[in-house]
Amino acid sequence: MSDVPNFRLLTVSVAIAVSTTLATVGQLGAAHAAELPTLVVAGPTATITHGHRFTISGRLTIADAPVPDEPVQLQSRSIGGSWLDVGSPQQTDADGQVTFTPTADRTADWRLHHAADATAGDALSVTVRVSVRAALTAAWTRDAVRLKHRASLHGTVAPAGTSVRLEELKSGSWTLVRTLSVATNGRFATKVRGKTPGFKSYRIVRSDASTYLGATDALPRLDVYRLHTYIVRTRGHIVANVAKFAARAAETYADPRGWLRAHHRFKRVSSGGDFTLLLAQARYLPTYSSVCSVLYSCRVGRNVIINQSRWRHSSVHFTGTKATYRTMVVNHETGHWLGRPHARCSGPGKLAPVMQQQSKGMQGCRPNAWPLAREIRAVS
């Protein structure tokens, strides 16, 4: 009568950081009576992503002594299915251990089996269930889109299945936008129209199925922005460097601290445009409107007019640097074109709103070239 082996399944480690540890287990052959198998699970039930490999290792012993050079077969069954051999048997090493690294393609039960032979009797490990989650990835071609234009997204899912859902976060709840068809290779794609300015949150959802868990992939926020075009012109006798003036303005418009935060983007064009950025000799400012002064910059209609004297010399009332002043005055007058009124200092020592008339006095505030958060929220 052959000795009866004790089959100890040591670990089932899944993906990178999740592991399930099993204590002494085994259903012994009928040749000897034995204690019932026990199972101790440390941590959550294993869940891995479709297509990833995981590890099942075990140790074959007789009376706690390792049994080397014995064939052990990995077996699997789908939920509600029958046990099937997976691949070929592997031989135990000198310590009686054996390791398998199957690929997860469905939620399934797994076990190790040693068939009775001249060395040892039949041994069967306990069953370990490994849940498989669908593999899902999605991305925007670009994560910013002009208002009323379309943003493209694409992705892949495995198993391929037939469809995934595109959902948008609205008023704190995820709302179905549309159901997307999935090709046989697992790819899907669609376009989303930017209907209103602002950051928009979307996700792709794959529902649960009988053989795998569903998955959700949140896309980066989509920035839906208004695009404003402008031309650069001069008026009067200009001694400032116009090329540097235009470059500083472009840098200001492109800076993420500026009106870009309010979903406004600016593009210089050679003619036409939505507004004109003017560098004007001081004496010409009043010709645009009676509210304009030779002392300061001004905005009238489509004209954002920067006073050359202020551009070159800043203002005696402004306590910041000349570079800060130049950025501030471009943001301030463009803010008027965007519809923002003047603002006041909210308290001594605080940053001045960019829409404060910092050229005329700081009101106790510190100089500031960029829109404050409350100014960003107020503009659309």
C-alpha positions, 0 to 999 in steps of 0.5 A: 500500500503506497504512502498517502501524500499531503498536498500543501498549496502554499500561495496564490499571488495575483498581479503585483501586490495581492496575495492569498495564503493557504494553510495546510490543505489536501484531500488525501487518498482513500488508503489512509484516514485523514483530518479534513482540509483547512483553508486560511485566507489572508486578505481579500479574494484575489482579483486580477485584470484580464490577460495578466499572469498570476502564480499558483505554487504548492508543495507535495509532502508525505508526513511533512517530508517533501516529495521531489520529482513528482508530476503535478497538474494544474486544473481549472473550471469555469463557474458552474463548469467541469474541471479541466487540465491546464497545460502539462504537468510540472515536476516538483523540485527537491523541496516538493514545490511546484509553480504555475503562472497561468494567464487570467482569461475568466473568473474561475476556480483553480486547484493542483492535482497529483495523480496516484502512482508508485511513489505517492497516492492521489492528492488534491489541493483546495480550490482557489477562486480567482476573479478576473476583471475586464481590461479597459483603457480609454484616452482622449486624442487631446484633452482640450476641445474648442467650444462647439467642436468635437473631442475624439476618444479611443480605447480597448477592452478585453474580453472584447464583448459587444459594447461599453458605455460612455458616461458623463458626470452631471450634478454629481451623478453619472449619466449615460451619453451613449453606448459604444460598439466594440470591434472584434479586436476590442477597440472602440472610439467615439467623439464628444461635442463640447457644448458648454465651457468648463471641465467635463468629466467622462468615464468608460464602463464595462458591465459585469458578465458571467465570466468576468467582473466589469471595469471602469476607466475615468478619462482625464477631465476634458477642457472645453474652451472658448477660442478668441482671435486677436490682431496686434496693432499700434497707434501714434509714435511708438518707441517701445519694441513692438515685437517684444510687446506682442510676445509678452502678450502672447505669453500672458495669454498662454500662461495657465495662471491667467484667463486660460483657467477660465477656459479662454484661449487666445490666438493671434491672427494677421487680420480680422480677429475677435479683438484688437490689441493696441499699443498706443501713444498716450496722447491717442487714448482719449480719441477712443472714448471720453472715459479713456485718459492719457495716463492709463490704458483702456478698453473700448469696444473691440479695442484692448488699448495699452498705453505706451507710457504705462507699458514703458514705465509702469505706474508710480502707484504700482508697487510691483516690478515692471514685468509684473505690471506689463502682465497685469495690464494685459490681463486687466484690459483683456478682462474688460473685453471678456466682460469683467468689471473693476474689483476692489482690494478685499483686505490689507496684505491680500493679493489684489484682484487683477481687475482692481485698478492697480495703476491708480493705487493698491488699496493696501493689497499686494501687486498681482498680475493674475486673475484670482479664483473668484474672478475666474469663477465669475467669467464664462 
